[in-house]
Each structure stands twice: as C-alpha cells, then as structure tokens.
C-alpha cells in the first residue's frame, strides 16, 4: 500500500537569531561557568533537585555523568565531581518539562520538523510509548505490549535477518548494550552499527594495528605524573572539561602541555578551576606551554617533521630515542628512519603551516622527556587518513619509549559516556570468533558468522531498500550521521523505525512508514523493580568499569528501562522459546552482569568488584605485552602524507561543537569561549580569506561541497572573522553535516570525513 509522503524536511531550518559577537575568552571555567551551571540547572530542574542530583553525579555511590567518558578520580571531590557541560547534560535529562500523547496530538511531525534542534530539545522528556502509523502525521499513544508485538511482527515479516539494523548510542549501559547485542545475534544478524563508527573507530583500528588493543593505555593518575601531555585535535574546555583538572595537576607537578589544533581553544589557554581560590579569584593555571596551529588535516607532516628533527638530534647523542625500548618492544624502526629521510624539512614545514620556531621549541622539549602522553579526539579521527594520523602519533610514542610506565601512554578521549563500554560488551558489526564461541557455550545459541553493517553500510542498505527495519538504542542518528539528506531518505525507505529515547529529536520526525518512540530512563533516575533499587555499569575512557545508580524520581511511571525494553522485545519475538532467559535478565541486571563476565572479554567477578570504586579491564599495553601482533612487537608504521586536492577558490572545513552543545544535543545558542552569542549558523574564517573574497563580518553565505559530481549545500551562514589558518574554515555540526558525503570516509575505519571537507563559499 502506498501511503502519502509526510512533508518533513530532512535538514535544519535556515533561520537566524539576533547574533552578537564578542572577544573569544582566554580562559575556561571560573566563576562564569559556575553561574551558567546553576542557571541552567535551576531553569530545568529547580533549585533543590539541582543540588541533590549534582551532589551525587560521578560519586562512587551515585550515578555516572550522561555526558562525556572522562575518568573519575579514585576519591571524587565532595565539592562536586562535574563540569559545566556535564551539569547541563544532567539538567537536560532531568528536566521538569514533559511531553506525551496530548502534545503530539496538537503538534504534527510536519510542524515539528520546521523547528530547530534547540527548539525540539526544549520540549522535555517523553513520558509514554508512541506510534506514528502509516499515512499519519501525528504520533499517538500505544501500550508497551502492543509496541512489542508490532516490532516482533515486523521482524518476523523480513525475508532474512540482515534486513534489520540495530544501532547503539554511547549513552547505553553495559547491561543494555550486552542484551541488545545478544538479541541482534540471536535474531541472526551482526548489523550493529554504533556511534563509535562515526567518531573513534579510526582510533580503534590504529591502536589495534600498532599496539594490539583498540583502547588507550593510560589511567587518570598517569596524566598527573606526565612530563609532557600532547593534546591533539581536541577541545577539552568544551568537550571534556573535567580533563582540565588533570592537565592542571600535571602543570602543578612540573609537567608541560603541547596543544596541536587549527584553533587555539580557550580551555587550553588557561583554566580557572572553580574549586580553588586561585581559580575563582585569581588568574587560574596557564595550560598550553606551546600551541601549534596546524592546518586542518596536516598532522602527519607536522609529526613527521618533529620526529625527523628528533632523529637528527638522536644521531648525535643516541639519547633522544629510547633504543633499548625500540629494540625490545618494537618492529619497523629502520624502515621508519628510511621513510623519514625521504622527506624535505621545508616541504613538511610548508604543508603543516606551523612556525618553525614553535616546532623547534617542541622538539627541544620532547628531546629531553620520556614520560609522554598523547590525547586526541575527532580532530585526528574524522579524516580520510584518520587511521594514519593516529599511527603517526603512536610512532612518536614508541620512539620515546612512552608506554608501560607511569605518566606515559595513549589517551583517545571518548565523547560519549559509555561508547567504549558498548564495544567491550559486544556491540560490533564485525565477527569475533572467540566471542561467538563463548556465546554458544554460555548463552546456548549460535551467533551469525557474517560481517554486519557499520554506519556507512547501514545507510546504504536502507537507501537501497535492502534493510527495512531500523532500531536505535538512544542517539539522534539522522543528525549524527553524515550526508543529512541521504540519511533522511534512507530512513524514509524503511518499513519501521524505532527510537529508544528520553527526549524529542529530529530522528523521531524523519521516519519509516511506521515509527515507534519508546521512552526510557535517564542516567540520573531511580530504577526500581518490585521495590528493589537496580544499578547499571559503564566503562570510561581509561577502561575502568564502575556502577551507576540513579536517585531522582523517573519522569513517568510509564517509561521503561533499556534492558527491560530489549528483554520484552526478545520475549515477544521468540515467544518465550529461546535458551536465553530474556525476561529474567531484564528484571535482574545482576544476571546480565554474570553473563557479561562469562561472554565479554576481560570482565570478571564484576558484581563483587563493584562494591568498591570499580575495576580496570585488562590492557596489554600497560604490561608491554604485544604477543598478539606480528613477531610479538608493537608496530612502527609508514604513513603517507594526506592528499587534499584543494583549488584556489576552495577551503577545507572542519565541523566543531559549540560550548552550548553535547554531540547533537543543543543546550543553547551561545558559544561564549569563541565570542559568539545567540546564533549557531556561523562560519569561522581567517580575516585574510574574508578580504580576499570581498566579504565582511556577518555577511551571509552558502557553503557547497562537490564530491562525485554531486553538489551539497549548507545554506545561510554568517561570516565570523577568527584566528584560524588561511584556507581553513570551521562551523558547527549538525548544521554542516549536510555537506559531508556518505561515501567518503576514513580508510579502514569508515569514519566520516567531517574534519576535512572541501567546500566553496558563495555570497548570497
């Protein structure tokens, strides 16, 4: 049956607010951050609820922050172990604003789609399960039983299991992710794309190839002891603010910080710790000793140049590189030195665009130090050569012997609170034979052996009508993925789309023929079953597993926890005839943790070990065990320079977050650290480029990209002069995701090229 097409646009409305520009701030946090934190919390939650929740966030007996995945100290601060953006995430989740069937009766999906993501998010928590039936433009109430029967019925209609896609967001707990992944496999597919495909997949590939594990090696305390911390392609002041406390401790202990990024971000200039007198009343702590304003996606020539200069110093002294470490633990040194010799320093210098005096300062510092940590985020991963970017930094770490000791190692900083845990408990599209064997042994069913779809292939499968059902465990897939128009059309071609969510987002509006919204608990909410308080577990960026127990009254008595949603779906599909006790595990999370211990690699005695502050999963790099790699050694690698063919009238654009946003969730319209207020549709541009194009401040332009003869356009952005390398641009996502082609991505990892999109600027 052909139903009328809903008039729902894919992208964001192209409308402006009353923009105001100020000077970029030269520090992060301080009194202003405290004021903004309280203002946001009081507005969303009220005074009493705000203080009650904040006092328990990231505490050993409390709940884990729903924002980023930064690690917690062994003894969290009793003054508060949270940052401004974590507090905003809490307030956003625990808001007193609620919506249900009555709201959707009065607001069609067509009308809602004409609002911005900021406006959609402000409506509040969804309080009951909802269905959008074929041909309708209004969601209506549906019982949980009918929702599960509808989903099970649609799954049974599929010709084969690979016509279903099960997407996971990083907000899910270990328990929910494990159960979800096991249901997908029991159903018969490995189509389990997840948000890491769009962000740190490049890190996982690079680290696995070179060091044998797709995770970082450092613990939080290592940052305190480091002699040098390199922060590359990362903006901790906005995206991981609690990291600034660790950098501050490093500086207080005599360590140095090097920032490598096209933009000089406020948090890496100076940090005013709101828990100290110095931070609240004084100047705070200067963070970056050296800032290298590298051109977008030119980290490889920069690190090659630094390594080449270090190698020349080492030739004279033999004491710059750790040759004993290189000989014992690495492979590929001679080939790497030969490769470096083939490059001219002047060519590398020109490509990276950094002043040579700054590079020489960096070389001088690194030549004398061995306890070095490299931290990075999307600024390295989201390029065609994202894997190579990270491998080049790992070369530097290996040459300096900066592994397997306190104050040294790798630190990919995850942007979502349990994205690493999801992968650890089995959310993956590829086949792990060991995992499949343990599933058969401990869960009693045979897992599929065919590689599933990652995010890119999932989008293609839906677009080509080879996948008909899309289910998302959290997240806002439409606005997180690249190529917004293409992704929207892919979702529209599904027969059923299902979103397990806490709040309204655009993925609820651009749907398949039938759509379900299944409301669930927030991280801060009390999860009780028959009077018994339940808890979940998460894994942070440092590989530590800890428990999280909410304390706030749930938004509604008609919402359901993620494990229970998955368990009830599985029970409805299998009709109670399956070796896994789905309902039992949905009711009692300790049963899930018992199966995680048996099935997921590295988990052991979780229930007992969580009685304290949690435990670290095994990490071979900390023990300098590279037995899983060729010849049992860490791999030094040869990485080619990136190939960016940019014409004279083109620019390289990187997408960024504002300070009033977490991933695709927009808290407000200000980016005070960069001096932009009350507007998001802006493009940061070097004044020389503005002058060259005959433009002026706040002039309105379109940005266009051209890949494979297809032009994509991001309409109506205002020019903001900014300190950024000539030829480079920066603008906020998700507004600019429309420019990113779905079929251009990082080699090996398929991570989108969000940080190096070639565009043109067109004056309106």
N, C-alpha and C positions, 0 to 999 in steps of 0.2 A: 504493500500500500504506500502510495506517495503522499506524504504529509506536507502541508505548506511550510516553506522555509522561514524560520524565525528571522526577523530583521535585527540581527545582533552583530554590530561591527566587531572586528577582531581586535583592533588596536585601541589605544587610549585616546580620549577626546583631545582635540588640539585647541585648548583654550588656555589663556593666560590669567594669572592673578596680578595683583599690583606689586610688581617686583621692586625690591630695594637692594642696592649694593653698598657694602661697606668694605673695610680693610680686612683681609684674611687675618685670623688670630695667630699670635706667635706662641701660644701655649694651649694645652688641653687640660680639661677637668677644672679644678679650683672651685671657688665659691659659686660661679655661674652654673657649673654642672650640677652642684647640689640643689640650687634653686630650680633648675629645669627638671631635675629628677622629682622633686617634691611637687612641683606644679603639675606635671603630667600624671603622677600617681594620685594626687588629691582629686584631679579632674575626672579620672576614670574610675577610681576605686573608693574615694573618700579618705578621710584622714586616718581613722582607726584601722581600717582594713589595710591601708598602705603600710603603716608602721608594723603591723602584725606580720604581714607577708614578707616585707623586706628583711625583717629581723631573722627570718628562717631560711632565706634563699642562700644556697651554697654552703649552708652549715651542715655539719656531719649528721645532725638529727633532723634535717629539713629536706627541702626539695632542690633539685638542680635547676639552674637558670635555663629558661627556654630559649635563650639567645645563642651565643657562640659556644665553642667547645673548649675554652681555655681552662687549664687545670686549676684546682683549688689547693691552697697550702695545707700541710698536714694539720695545722692549727689555724683554722679560719679566724679572721678578725671579728671580734664580738661587736665592734663598732659598725660592722657591715661588710660582707664579702661580695660586693656587687658594684657595678659601674652604672653610668647614666643610661647606656643603651640596654643593659640587662634589666634595669628598673623600668624602662619604657616597655620592654618586651613583656615583663610581668604585668604592668598596668594594662597593656593592650589585651592580654589574655584574660585577666581577672576583672575586666571592666564590668560595671554595673548595668551597662546597656545591653539589652537582649532583644532578639527578634525571632518570630516563629511564623506559623501559617498565616496569621492575620496580616502581618507585614507583607508577605508575598502575594496575598490576595489583593492588596492595594497597590502593589508595585510589580509590573511585568518585567521579565528578563530584558525585553527590548528597551524599556525605560531605564532600568538599572545600568544597562551597558553604556548609556550615554553619560554616566558619571565617571569621575576619575577613580583610580585605585585608592587614593586617600579618602575620598568620599565614601566609597564602598566599605572600607575597613571601619569607618567610624560608626556604622550602624550597630556593631556589637556582636555578642555571642549568639549563635544559632542554638535554639533550645529544644528542637524536636526533629525527627526524621521527616524528610520532604521528598516529594517526587514531582518531576516535570514530565508529564505524559506526552506521547506523540501528538504533534499538532498544537499543543497548548503553549501559552506564553506566561503562565502563572504556575509557580510551584504550589503544591497543596500537601496537606498532612498525609502521612502514611504510617501505619503501625510498623513496629520493628519486625513482627512476624511476617507481614506481607512484603516488606522490603527484602528480607532474606529469601523468601520464596520466589520473589521476582528475579533476584540475582541468580539464584540456583537454577531457575527455569531457563534463563537466557544462556547460562553457561552450558546447560545440557543441550541446547539447540546448536551449539557450534559444531562444525564439521571435524575439527581437531583442536586439541588444547592450545596450540600455538596461535589461535585466533584471539586469545585473551592476553592482556598485558596487565601486569601488577607492578605499579610504580610505588616507590617508597621515598618519603621525605626524611630529612635528618632529624626531625622533631620526635620521631617514634622511639619508644623504649626498646631495650634489648628483647624484652619479653614479647612485645607486639611484633617486632621485626622478625624474630625467630619463628613465631607461629605463622606469620604471613608468608614467609619464605617456604616453610614446610607445607603450607596449604597449596601454594603455587606448584610446588614439586609433586605433591600428592595428586593434584588436578592433572598434572602431566606436562608442565612447561617450565623452562628456565627463563621465560620472558619477564625478567625482574630488573628493569632499568631503575636507577636511583639517582638522587641528586648529586652524588659524587661523580657520576658520568659527566656532569656539567661543570665541575669545579676542580677537585683534586685527583681525578683519575690519572692525569699526567704524572702527579707525584707518585701514586701507587705503582705505575708502570716503571718509572725511572728508578725508584728506590728498590723495587723488586729485582730489576735487571742488574743493579750495581751492588746492592748490599744484602739482597735476599729476603727483604720484608717490605711490604708496601706502607709502612708507618715510619714516623720519626723515631729517633733513638733517645732523645733527652727526657729527663724528668724536670719538673718545675724548678727544683732546687739547683739543677745544673746551670740555669741562667744566672743565679746569684753568684756562682763561682767562676763564670766565664771571664777570660781575659779580653775577648773580643766577641761581640754579637753583631752579625751582619743581618740587617732586616731588608729583604729584597722583594720588591713587587708587593708590598703590603702596607696598609694604613692602619696600624693598631689603635690610634687615637679614636677612630670611629668604629672600626670593625671588630676590634678585640681590646677594648680599653683597659681591662684588668692586666693585660700584658705590660702596660706602662709601669705598674708597680714592680714587676720583676726586672724591667730594664733599669728602674731607679735603684733597686738594690744592687744590681750589677755595677752601676756607676759609683755607688757609695762604697763598694768593695774594691774600687780601683779599676774596674773594667772599662772598656771603651765600646762605643756603638757606631757602626757604619750604616748609613741609610742609602739604599740604591733604589731610586724610583724617579720617574719623569717629573712628578710633582713633589715639592717639599711640603709634607703634611704637618699640620700643627702639633700633633702628638709626638712627632719625632724631633721637633724643635725644642720644646720644653714641656715638662709635666708638673702640674701643681696638684700634688697629692692631697685630696680633701680630708685625709685622716691625720695630717701632720700640721703643726703650726707653720712650718716653712711653706707648705703648700697652700694653706688658707690665707696666710697673712704676708708671706714673703714672695720671693721670685720663683720658687719651685726649683726643679732639677733640670739642667740642660741635658737633653738626651743624646742626640746625634752629635758625635765629635766631628764626623765627616759626612757630608751629603754629596752623593754622586748623582747628578740629574741626568741619568742615561736617557737616550732617545727610546721611544717605545719599541720594544722587542729587539733591543740591541745589547742585551745582557751577555750573550755569548762572546761577541767581540770584546766587550769590556773585561770579562773574566779571563778570556784568553790573554789579553794584554797584561792584566795584573799577574797572571800565572807566568807569562813569558818573562816579565821583569823579575819576578821572584826566582825563576830558574837561572837567570843570568847572575843574580847575587849568589845563588847556591853553587854555581860553578866555581866561584872564587873562594867560598868559605866551606862549602859542604855541610853547612849547619842551618840552612834555611828550611829545607825539606827534611822530614823525618825518615831517613833512609833505612833505618832498622825496621820501622813500621812498614814502609813500602816493600821491602824485601820479604818480610814475613807474612804480610796480610794482603798484598795487592798483586794484581796482574795487569800488564799493559803499559808499564812505565816507559820503556824505550820507545814504543810506538807513539805515545803521547808526546814525548820530547821531540821526536822527529816531526810530528804534526805541527807543534808549536813553532819549530824552526822555519817552517814554510811560510809563515805569515810575517808581513812587514809591520812594524810597530805603528808607522804613520797611517797605514790603511786601517788598522784596528782602531786607532785613535779617532780618525775621521768618522768611522761608522758609528761608534758609540756616542760621540758628541760631547764627551766629558773633558773638562780642562785637565791637561796633563799634570799640572801641579797638584791637583786633588788626587789624581791616580798615584802619583809618586808618594804623597802622604800616606795613602792606603797601603802601598807596597812596603813602605818603611815600617808601618805599624805591624802588618801581618808577618813581616820577616822575623820579628822578634818574639812572636807569640805562638803558642801551640794549643791552648785551650780556647777553641773557636767554635761557635755555634752559628749555623746559618738558619734563619727563619724566613719563611716565604708564604705567599698566598697566590691569589689569582693573577697577579701581575706577572708571574712566571708561567702559570699552567695553561692559560687560555690563549694560546697561540698555535699555529700550525707546527711549530718546533717546540711546543711546550715541554715534551719529554726531554729533548736535547738541552733545553735551558737548565733544567734541574740537574741533569747528568753533569753539566759543565761545573756547576757549583759543587757537586759531590767530588769531582776531580780535585778541586782546591782543598776540600776537607781531607781527602785521602792523602794528598801530598804532604799536608801538615800533620798527619797522624792524629787528627782531631776526632777520634772515635774511641769508645770503650774506656773512657776515663771521666771523672767529674768535670763539669764545666765545658764539655765538648760534645758535638754531635749535630744531628739533623733535626729540624723542627718545622715541618709543614703545619701551619696553623689552620685548623679546620673552622669553617664559618658557621656550622650548624651543630647544635648541642650534642647530637648522638649520631652524626653521619658516619663516624668511624666505627661506632658500636654496631650499627646496622650491618656493615660489611663483615665485621668479626663474627656475627652470629648467623651469617649465611645469605644476606641479600647480595646476590651477584648474578650476572647474566651468563657467566662462563661456567664451565664444568670443573668441579674439584672432585677427583676420583676418591680421594680419602674421605671427604665429606659424604659422598654418596654411599660409601661402604658403611660408615657409621650410622647413616640414616637407616639403611637396611637392617643393621644389627639392633639398633635401639628404638627405632620407630616402626619397624616392621613393614615398610613398603619400599619399592624400587623407584629411585629418583630418575628422572629423564637424563639422557646422556648427550643430548643435542644442545649446542650452544644457543642461548636465547638472544633476545633483542636488548641492546643498550638503548639509551635515549634516542640517538640518531636513527637507529634501525626501527625503533618503535614508532617514531614519527612517520617514517617512510611506509611502514606496514599499514598503519591506519590510513594514510593518504591513498595508498594503492588498494584499499579495501581488503587487505589480506589479514587485518586484525579488526575485530568487530566490537570487542569489549575492552574498555579502559577503566581500571580501578586505581585510585590514588590514595595511599595511606598518608594523608597530610599533604601540605605543599600547595603551590599555585602553579601547576605545570605549564599552563598556557603562557604565563608571563615570565616564568623562569627559563623556558626553552628559547633557543634561537629562532629567527625567522617567524615572527609572530603570525603573519598572515597564513603562511604554510601550515604552522602548527594548529591554528584555528580550524582550517579546512580539514586537517587530518582528524581532529576531534569530532567535527560535524559529521564525518562519514562513518562514525561508529553507530552501532545499534543501541548501545548502552554505555554511559559514562557514570562512574560512581566516585564521589569525593567524600573521604572521611575527614571532617574538618571541625574547627572550632568557630571560625568566623567567615563571613561572606568574602569571596574574592572573584576575580573575573573568570576563573575556570568553572564556576557554577553557572555562568551565563552563556558561555560558548560550549555547547554540549552535543552529545549524540541525540538520536531520535527520542530516547528515554534517558532521563538523568535522575540520579539519586544524590541527596546530601545526607550523610549520616553523621550527626553531631557527636562529639566525643569530649572527654575530659581535657582540661588544661593541666600542665605540669604542676601547678600550684594547688590544685583542687584535691580534696579528700576523696579517696577511692575506697569505698566500703562495700563489703558483701556480707549480708546477714550479720551485721554488727561488728564484723572484723575488718580492721583497717589494713589495706593492702599497700604494698610498695612496689616500685619498678626499679630497674637498674639502667645505667648509662655508662658509656666509655668516653673519656675526654681525649684531647689531642695528644696527651702523653701516654695513652694506653692504660689508664687507670680506670678500673671498674668500681663504681660506687652506687649506693642506693639513693633513691629519691622518693620521699613521702610527702604528699601534699597535705595542707591543713585547712584550706578555705572551703566553704560550702560550695558544692557544684552549682553551675549556672542554672541547672534544671534537674528535676528528678527523672526526666525522660531522655537524658543523654546516656550514652553507654561507653564504657572503656574500650580502647582499641583491642586488647586481647579478647574481650567478650564479643566484640563485633566480628572479629575473624573466626572465633570459635563457633559462633552461631551460624555464620555463613557456611563454614565447613560442614557443620552438622546438617544444615538444610540441603547441601549439595549431596553429601554421602548418605543422607537419611539414616544416620546412626550406624551404618555398616562400613566401618573402617577400623583398622588396627589402632589408630591414634585416638585417645580419649580427648577429643576436642573440647567438649563442654567442661570436662573436669579441669583441663588446663586453663580454660577461660575463666573459670571460677577461682582457681587456686594457682596463683602465679609461682608459688614455690615448686609446683610440678613442672612448670616450664623451665625454671632455672635448673632443675635436676636434669632435664633433657638437654639443656644447653651445655651443661658440664660434660655430658656423655658424647654429644654430637659436634659441638663447635670447638675448634682447636684452641687450646690454651686455657680454657675455663676449667676451674677445678675447685670443688668444695665451696662454691660461691655463697651458699646460704650461711655457712659458718664464718667465712672470711669477711662477710659484710657486717659482722657485729661490731667491728672497729670502724675504720675510715675507708675501707675498701682495699683493693689489691691491684697490683700491676700485672698485666698479661705478659707472658714470656716475650722477650725481644732478643733475637740472636745477636744483633749489632752491639748491644751493651756488653755481651760476653765475647765479642770479636770472633764469633762463630760464623764462618762463611761456607760451611761444608755443603750447603745446598747449591752453591754456584760453581761454575767451571773451575776445575783444579782446586776447589775449596778456598778460593780467594775473592776478595772484593775486586770489582772490575773498574779500572780506569778506562775511559771511553774516548773515542774520537767523535767530535760533534761538529758538523759543518755550520758555517755562518748562515743565518736566516736569509731567505730570498724574498725580499719585498720589492716588487716592481711598481714603484710609485712615480707617476708622471708629474710634470711641473705644476699642473693645476689640481693635484690631488693631495690629500692629507691622510695621516694614519690616526685613526680614532681608537681610544680605549674607553670602555664603559666603566663607570665607577658608581659607588654608593654616595648618597648624601649623608650628613650626620643625623638626619631625622628619618632614618630608614634601616630596616634589617632585612636583608635579601629583598624579596619583592613586597614586603610589608612596609607601607609608608605611614609613619607616625605624624609627620608634619611637613611643612613646606619650607623650612629653614635649613640652611647649611652654614651655620654661623662660623665654623672653622675656616671656610673658604669665602666668607663675607657675602653670601647670597641669602636673601630673605624673601619669603612669601612666593617662591617660584621654583619649579623643577625643570621647565623646558628651556634650559640654557646650554650653551656650548662654550667651554673654556678654550681660549685661543691666544696665542702669542701676539702681542701688540704689533710686531713686525709683519706678521701674516695678515692682521686686520688692515693695516695700512696698505699692504701690497694689493689686497683685493678691493681697496676703496670702500671698506666698510667702516662702521663706527660702533661704539659701545651701545648695546641693547638693540641694535638693528636686527630685524627678523630675517632668518634664512631657513632654507630647507637643506637637509643633508641627504645625499644619494650615494648608494653603493652600486657597483656593476660587477656581477660575477656570473659567468656562463651566459653572457648576453641577456641577463635579466636584471632590470633596474629596480631597486628597492628605495623607498623614500621615507625619511622621518621628517615630518612637516612641522614648520613653525617653531623654531628655536631662537632664543635671543643670545646675541654675542656678548660674552663676558671676557674682557681682557684679563690675562692671567700669566703668571710665570710658569711657562711650560715650554719645552724645546720647540724651536722653529720647525714647522711642518707637522707638528703633533696637535691633536685635539683630545678633549675629554668631555664626556657628557654622561648623564645619569641613565642607568637602566632601571626599570624595564622599558622606558620610553624609547630607547635606541635599539632594543633587541630586534626590531623590525628590519634593521639594516644588515643583520648577520645571516648569511646564507646557511641553511640547514646542512648542506652537503660540503661545506668547507670546515675542516676541523683538524685537531692535532693528530699528527701521525701516531699510530699505535693506540692512543687513548680515546680518540673521537671526541675530545673536549672541544667545545665551540671556540672559534677564533675571536672571542668577544673583546680581547685586549689589543687587537691589531687589525682593525677593519679599515680598508682603503675606501675613502669617501671623497666626494666633491661637495663644495659649499655653493649654494645658489641663492643669491639675494632675491627676496620677494618684492 
